[in-house]
């Protein structure tokens, strides 16, 4: 296993629950397996995964284990509950090498019968005045997106209702609208928002309540506005959420879940329980974005996913083969992830 640290500056600062960041730091992982080299990416995000220091330490432990016991020992050394980003980096490199050795695109390594040329993706619009929000969504629609996610929860519910109403008036009924509250609402606020959003045709609200309020989410779901859970998966409580019927949609971030294999397994498990999976990134470099894209491509009839995030980076780890056009992201058909490991690096 070979690891290379990197730092990718953002085009503009990213606000998270743990503070504002202006760069994404991580580790490129390369692994030789079955006569080929696979590449992975470990890019921890504060509040969602382990720290950068813990990630690097986890990869060092995995490298030591691999030297003695091969890739199985390395995977066992990486606990998805403790170091999900580190596990994502090595697991992605291993899967990339496996798919390359088999001569198939990674999504077909998950499902050999799948044929998928593109995946629907949504645009994301931040907080703003009703006019600013409507303008941003209209720009996204003009760029070809037919699904937009709008950040809510930073303002009173009535103000967010006004914002959603303004943009619905602006773009009409042909655009799918989602909202993301990032756990900001109380149960009473969420009920009021859901009632009003139903008349505005909002498809679902992502994380309306705090992450640990499973019962509250269960009480909200099942109506015209769906409940999508995101932050609630940080502690990987997927079975608890499914058993409680607490979500209509699961928002799966491979970097948070310990790798693309884990994310795909959870997506299929959710589908079996009647819950739709949506795949998103954590504002990662191109290697991790491609891994998430292949997970989404392996899910039949997947809803629009939050994968069109490459434009948030000022620089990247390699040229991105997954272009976005008319609200869809092209899925590379070449073996593995679709990026040459030799071209991946912090100076790409």
C-alpha positions as MATLAB code, in Angstrom:
seq = 'XXXXXXXXXXXXXXXXXXXXXXXXXXXXXXXXXXXXXXXXXXXXXXXXXXXXXXXXXXXXXXXXXXXXXXXXXXXXXXXXXXXXXXXXXXXXXXXXXXXXXXXXXXXXXXXXXXXXXXXXXXXXXXXXXXXXXXXXXXXXXXXXXXXXXXXXXXXXXXXXXXXXXXXXXXXXXXXXXXXXXXXXXXXXXXXXXXXXXXXXXXXXXXXXXXXXXXXXXXXXXXXXXXXXXXXXXXXXXXXXXXXXXXXXXXXXXXXXXXXXXXXXXXXXXXXXXXXXXXXXXXXXXXXXXXXXXXXXXXXXXXXXXXXXXXXXXXXXXXXXXXXXXXXXXXXXXXXXXXXXXXXXXXXX';
ca = [
       0.000    0.000    0.000;
       1.261    3.465   -0.897;
      -0.250    6.646    0.511;
       0.191   10.242   -0.632;
      -1.192   13.232    1.291;
      -2.964   16.038   -0.556;
      -4.748   19.321    0.001;
      -7.366   20.652   -2.406;
      -8.448   24.304   -2.014;
     -12.138   25.084   -2.364;
     -13.449   27.774   -4.703;
     -15.335   29.244   -1.747;
     -15.525   28.334    1.959;
     -17.731   25.390    2.968;
     -19.895   25.809    6.068;
     -20.326   22.644    8.147;
     -21.713   21.892   11.585;
     -18.101   21.712   12.810;
     -17.085   25.056   11.314;
     -16.106   26.578    7.995;
     -13.375   24.960    5.897;
     -11.572   26.298    2.853;
      -9.693   23.190    1.745;
     -10.171   19.422    1.644;
      -7.243   17.459    3.000;
      -6.819   13.750    2.592;
      -4.753   10.825    1.382;
      -4.523    9.083   -1.992;
      -4.203    5.318   -1.526;
      -2.637    3.028   -4.136;
      -2.689   -0.741   -3.849;
      -1.251   -3.447   -6.093;
      -3.633   -6.395   -6.338;
      -4.198   -9.166   -8.892;
      -1.499   -7.812  -11.185;
      -2.868   -4.269  -11.387;
      -2.903   -1.068   -9.337;
      -6.044    0.347   -7.795;
      -6.476    3.861   -6.455;
      -8.580    5.137   -3.572;
      -9.174    8.350   -1.664;
      -9.537    9.050    2.041;
     -10.827   12.580    2.639;
     -12.174   12.913    6.188;
     -14.727   15.623    6.959;
     -15.041   16.985   10.518;
     -18.374   16.097   12.080;
     -18.953   13.255    9.647;
     -15.877   11.032    9.848;
     -12.712   10.684   11.905;
     -10.121   13.451   11.989;
      -7.346   13.725    9.416;
      -4.835   12.588   12.038;
      -6.924    9.524   12.901;
      -7.367    8.774    9.206;
      -3.636    8.810    8.570;
      -3.022    6.686   11.659;
      -5.656    4.186   10.530;
      -4.051    3.847    7.122;
      -0.633    3.357    8.733;
      -2.070    0.558   10.883;
      -3.677   -1.006    7.819;
      -0.394   -0.867    5.901;
       1.370   -2.671    8.731;
      -1.360   -5.303    8.860;
      -1.264   -5.750    5.088;
       2.476   -6.383    5.168;
       1.870   -9.377    7.432;
      -1.517  -10.669    6.320;
      -2.442   -9.190    2.942;
      -5.493   -7.159    2.016;
      -7.859   -9.134    4.281;
      -5.783   -8.214    7.326;
      -5.693   -4.587    6.176;
      -9.480   -4.438    5.879;
      -9.903   -5.993    9.320;
      -7.628   -3.301   10.742;
      -9.940   -0.572    9.438;
     -13.117   -0.290   11.524;
     -15.823    1.545    9.583;
     -17.264    2.816   12.857;
     -13.963    4.364   13.929;
     -12.091    5.330   10.748;
     -14.634    5.333    7.898;
     -12.627    7.667    5.636;
      -9.458    5.586    5.999;
     -11.414    2.427    5.272;
     -12.999    4.139    2.268;
      -9.549    4.929    0.873;
      -8.223    1.390    1.055;
     -11.523   -0.298    0.161;
     -11.854    1.869   -2.958;
      -8.295    1.071   -4.073;
      -8.962   -2.639   -3.577;
     -12.259   -2.524   -5.488;
     -10.698   -0.468   -8.274;
      -7.959   -3.086   -8.666;
     -10.492   -5.942   -8.609;
     -12.666   -4.312  -11.273;
      -9.600   -3.525  -13.391;
      -8.417   -7.115  -13.145;
     -11.885   -8.304  -14.207;
     -12.010   -5.767  -17.043;
     -15.286   -4.173  -15.948;
     -16.414   -0.751  -14.770;
     -16.756   -0.698  -10.997;
     -20.565   -0.475  -11.029;
     -20.645   -3.715  -13.033;
     -18.372   -5.351  -10.472;
     -21.240   -4.738   -8.025;
     -23.843   -6.001  -10.520;
     -22.562   -7.767  -13.627;
     -25.937   -7.457  -15.371;
     -26.176   -3.675  -15.016;
     -25.709   -1.333  -17.966;
     -25.780    2.330  -16.957;
     -24.506    5.232  -19.053;
     -25.510    8.085  -16.763;
     -27.001    8.863  -13.358;
     -29.444   11.719  -12.576;
     -27.954   14.355  -10.282;
     -29.344   17.330   -8.398;
     -28.098   20.880   -8.032;
     -27.676   22.289   -4.521;
     -28.704   25.833   -3.595;
     -27.681   27.463   -0.313;
     -29.512   29.810    2.010;
     -30.573   33.186    0.638;
     -33.448   35.602    0.231;
     -36.486   34.451   -1.763;
     -35.164   36.353   -4.789;
     -31.636   34.953   -4.424;
     -32.949   31.424   -3.984;
     -35.251   31.670   -6.980;
     -32.450   33.111   -9.122;
     -30.056   30.318   -8.112;
     -32.568   27.571   -8.859;
     -33.499   29.196  -12.174;
     -29.802   29.248  -13.120;
     -29.496   25.561  -12.270;
     -32.558   24.768  -14.372;
     -31.117   26.774  -17.259;
     -27.965   24.641  -16.911;
     -30.043   21.493  -17.420;
     -30.865   20.360  -13.875;
     -34.440   19.221  -13.254;
     -33.888   18.461   -9.557;
     -32.688   21.033   -7.009;
     -32.008   20.753   -3.295;
     -32.429   23.940   -1.256;
     -30.873   24.526    2.147;
     -33.446   25.464    4.795;
     -33.486   25.722    8.580;
     -31.306   28.790    9.055;
     -34.408   31.020    9.038;
     -37.885   30.764   10.605;
     -40.101   28.174    8.943;
     -42.360   30.855    7.490;
     -39.383   32.471    5.752;
     -38.291   29.157    4.255;
     -41.840   28.542    3.042;
     -41.723   31.934    1.338;
     -38.393   31.043   -0.300;
     -39.661   27.694   -1.604;
     -42.855   29.347   -2.823;
     -40.906   32.011   -4.704;
     -38.731   29.525   -6.526;
     -41.705   27.252   -7.305;
     -43.427   30.239   -8.895;
     -40.244   30.952  -10.818;
     -39.493   27.482  -12.253;
     -42.947   25.899  -12.360;
     -44.054   22.380  -11.510;
     -41.669   20.523  -13.843;
     -38.695   20.785  -11.481;
     -38.271   18.423   -8.537;
     -37.593   20.372   -5.350;
     -35.966   19.015   -2.207;
     -35.108   20.758    1.050;
     -32.266   20.091    3.478;
     -32.751   21.276    7.071;
     -29.565   19.714    8.498;
     -31.452   18.763   11.672;
     -32.332   22.362   12.525;
     -36.043   22.007   13.310;
     -38.031   21.013   16.354;
     -40.868   18.526   15.854;
     -43.405   21.369   15.842;
     -41.410   23.344   13.271;
     -40.997   20.271   11.076;
     -44.730   19.519   11.150;
     -45.541   23.094   10.123;
     -42.940   23.022    7.356;
     -44.127   19.670    6.007;
     -47.726   20.859    5.903;
     -46.794   23.939    3.896;
     -44.215   22.192    1.716;
     -46.805   19.619    0.643;
     -48.716   22.349   -1.226;
     -45.477   23.455   -2.889;
     -44.644   19.992   -4.207;
     -41.471   19.397   -2.180;
     -40.348   15.818   -2.794;
     -38.644   15.316    0.551;
     -36.881   17.101    3.386;
     -33.411   15.898    4.274;
     -32.733   15.570    7.998;
     -35.629   17.709    9.294;
     -34.936   16.826   12.960;
     -31.761   16.239   14.992;
     -29.875   13.067   14.104;
     -30.844   11.098   17.193;
     -34.606   11.775   16.992;
     -35.535    8.512   15.313;
     -39.066    8.458   16.767;
     -39.718   12.008   15.583;
     -38.682   11.138   12.046;
     -40.852    8.020   12.116;
     -43.850   10.177   13.053;
     -43.162   12.570   10.156;
     -42.671   10.053    7.370;
     -45.208    8.483    5.053;
     -46.945   11.669    3.908;
     -46.780   13.682    0.673;
     -43.398   15.116    1.734;
     -40.862   12.388    2.359;
     -38.293   12.140    5.151;
     -34.694   11.644    4.014;
     -32.076   10.847    6.654;
     -28.437   11.868    6.289;
     -26.765   12.963    9.542;
     -28.663   10.156   11.294;
     -26.403    7.697    9.457;
     -23.151    9.126   10.852;
     -23.223    6.558   13.648;
     -24.240    3.916   11.097;
     -27.584    3.203   12.761;
     -29.131    2.046    9.509;
     -30.821   -1.080   10.885;
     -32.339    0.930   13.730;
     -33.679    3.492   11.255;
     -35.122    0.816    8.976;
     -36.646   -1.131   11.880;
     -38.277    2.072   13.157;
     -39.684    3.014    9.712;
     -38.034    6.389   10.277;
     -37.184    7.286    6.664;
     -38.593    7.300    3.158;
     -35.093    7.911    1.749;
     -31.572    7.151    2.986;
     -28.836    9.578    1.909;
     -25.711    7.431    1.631;
     -22.212    8.937    1.681;
     -19.616    6.234    0.913;
     -16.882    8.238    2.686;
     -18.954    8.237    5.890;
     -19.984    4.588    5.619;
     -16.529    3.089    5.206;
     -16.372    2.611    1.460;
     -18.341    2.075   -1.736;
     -18.984   -1.584   -0.936;
     -20.646   -0.728    2.369;
     -22.696    2.000    0.705;
     -23.925   -0.357   -2.028;
     -24.840   -3.045    0.504;
     -26.847   -0.542    2.541;
     -28.550    0.787   -0.596;
     -29.736   -2.687   -1.546;
     -30.829   -3.412    2.032;
     -32.863   -0.202    2.079;
     -34.515   -1.070   -1.242;
     -35.560   -4.458    0.134;
     -37.273   -2.611    2.987;
     -39.082   -0.187    0.684;
     -36.783    2.765    1.394;
     -35.119    4.583   -1.508;
     -31.345    5.190   -1.459;
     -29.723    8.384   -2.722;
     -25.914    8.604   -3.011;
     -23.977   11.791   -2.275;
     -20.402   12.927   -1.711;
     -18.791   14.803    1.174;
     -17.216   17.332   -1.239;
     -14.422   14.951   -2.208;
     -11.752   14.725   -4.869;
     -12.409   13.038   -8.196;
     -11.454    9.528   -7.024;
     -14.057    9.468   -4.243;
     -16.658   11.172   -6.452;
     -16.188    8.452   -9.058;
     -16.534    5.770   -6.395;
     -19.840    7.314   -5.265;
     -20.977    7.601   -8.890;
     -20.375    3.885   -9.475;
     -22.351    3.029   -6.342;
     -25.265    5.086   -7.684;
     -24.912    3.517  -11.148;
     -25.268    0.061   -9.597;
     -28.693    0.976   -8.126;
     -31.559    0.452  -10.592;
     -33.837    3.460  -11.098;
     -31.915    5.561   -8.607;
     -33.298    9.001   -7.786;
     -31.236   12.107   -8.520;
     -28.059   11.946   -6.442;
     -25.831   14.619   -4.910;
     -22.731   13.867   -6.974;
     -22.232   17.058   -8.980;
     -19.868   18.618   -6.451;
     -16.579   18.771   -8.360;
     -17.078   22.442   -9.200;
     -16.640   23.309   -5.512;
     -12.917   22.489   -5.778;
     -10.386   24.946   -7.189;
      -8.054   22.047   -8.090;
      -8.524   18.289   -8.219;
      -6.580   15.040   -8.026;
      -6.980   14.168  -11.724;
      -9.045   15.122  -14.768;
     -12.692   14.203  -14.197;
     -14.127   11.807  -16.815;
     -17.672   12.111  -15.414;
     -19.189   15.077  -17.231;
     -22.563   16.544  -16.264;
     -25.065   17.381  -18.988;
     -28.829   17.978  -18.802;
     -28.909   17.011  -15.149;
     -27.162   13.678  -15.630;
     -23.621   12.565  -14.842;
     -21.868   10.298  -17.335;
     -20.660    6.980  -15.899;
     -17.193    5.900  -17.138;
     -17.332    2.510  -18.851;
     -13.608    1.731  -18.733;
     -12.382   -0.815  -16.160;
     -12.400    0.208  -12.523;
     -13.242    3.722  -11.460;
     -12.496    5.182  -14.875;
      -9.412    7.187  -13.920;
      -5.796    6.133  -14.525;
      -4.038    5.656  -11.147;
      -0.820    6.979  -12.719;
      -2.567   10.318  -13.371;
      -3.904   10.716   -9.830;
      -1.976   13.032   -7.555;
      -2.100   16.309   -5.649;
      -0.457   18.095   -8.598;
      -2.916   16.888  -11.269;
];
